[in-house]
Amino acid sequence: MHELSIVMEVVKQVKKLAEEHNVTKVQSVTVEVGEVSGVVKEYFLDAFNWMKQRNELMKDCELNYITIEAISYCEDCKKTYQTTRYAKECPYCHSTRTYLVSGKDFMIKEIKVI
């Protein structure tokens, strides 16, 4: 379960920023997670809830999990489409000359503090 290591890195980054800005409580953390990033939402949420209980700074922290849709681009017909629905083949021209333009990333978008 690599979600735990991702959560550990999120907590590490939040703690670092909190120390830099003399923050004593984190109210919420918002993450944006691509739907083809490989992160399993339920595992991530469980790992986050487990980790926050072990950290006084984030004990009451709320997690906002935003899923970013996977979109691919077809080099032949120049159209975009939902990747998870059609995979690597373009649904318009059936070309396989496609590439992912969004939906693979993971980012801490916002941290709210008290």
CORDABEL-V63572 format. One line per field, one symbol per residue. ss: DSSP state (H for helix, E for strand, L for the rest). Layout:
# CORDABEL-V63572
ss = ???
This chain:
# CORDABEL-V63572
ss = LLHHHHHHHHHHHHHHHHHHLLLLLEEEEEEEEELLLLLLHHHHHHHHHHHHLLLHHHLLLEEEEEEELLEEEELLLLLEEEHHHHLLLLLLLLLLLEEEEELLLEEEEEEEEL
